Amino acid sequence: MEVIELPVSEYVGPVVPDWCPGCGDFGILKGVELASSHSHVAPDDLLVVSGIGCSSNLPGFVHAYGIHGIHGRAVPLATGARLANPDLQVVVAGGDGDGYGIGLSHLIHAIRRNVDLTYVVSNNMIYGLTTGQASPTSAIGAVTKSTPEGDIEQPINPMLLALAAGCGYVARGFSGQVDHLAGLIAGGIAHHGFALIDVLSPCVTFNHVNTYAYFKDRVYKLEEAGHDPSDLEAALARAQEWGERIPIGLLYEAERPTYEDLEPALKMGPPVKQPLHRPEDAAAFEELVAGLS
């Protein structure tokens, strides 16, 4: 059967994004649209799930199925949808507060289970929706509404955390380089297993330090630096680079069986496509009830 790549316009939703002008989330939205087109995922085979935050409005702007969930719970919602119907391509969208704060344990367990999800995190190092408090990735010394004298907490390193948890696809993009980002998201979609794409995404309203100019002066592409994404030790070293040089690209990729591959309940196909009642099940239920009476 011939596979046809749909135009990007097929993934553009009818609702116009209401993010602040210049927000990095515009680049992430375009990256998701481009990646879906390049991956030959039809809109009716695509589900975008999010939690709460500026970036979590993304499902409403994509022509696909969408779930706008609750704070920090995007990954378990996406896991449930994926296991109910493994024929769906599920992309999770969220921010650093949603994903690396209240939702952090869900991220770690989804990596551990290796559910076949693609998680795109808009990392702007600030809480944007709640107007500028320090987030789990805010730098030490960051002056915010909640840390007026400077943040004293060590920021989370999502790349290092994902690698240590055993994630099979770990990448970092920059929303100011959309084509490059789209390639990373497409790679995550193609990857057989859990994929994390952390995106350096400037918040133009509340973070005036980590700006487009800040990242443009610092980011470099791993593929141009000769990095081998199959080398875990090298990936761990690159994940700890931050400062005058910040790597973007695919840090690490390795495949292992997914949760869907190993779950016996999925051997007969997607549960949503299986009959709710089978004669043998009914007979077994009646026998169980009779034994309890």
Secondary structure, DSSP 8 states (H G I E B T S, - for coil): -------GGGGB-SS---S-TT-THHHHHHHHHHHHHHTT--GGGEEEEE-SSSGGGGGGGBSSEEEE--TT-HHHHHHHHHHH-TTSEEEEEEEHHIIIIITHHHHHHHHHHT-S-EEEEEE-SSBTTTTSB--TT--TT---SS-TT---S----HHHHHHHHT-SEEEEEETT-HHHHHHHHHHHHHSSS-EEEEEE---TTT-SSS-HHHHHTTEEEGGGGT--TT-HHHHHHHHT--SS-EEEEEEEE-----HHHH-GGGTTS-GGGS-S--HHHHHHHHHHHHHH-
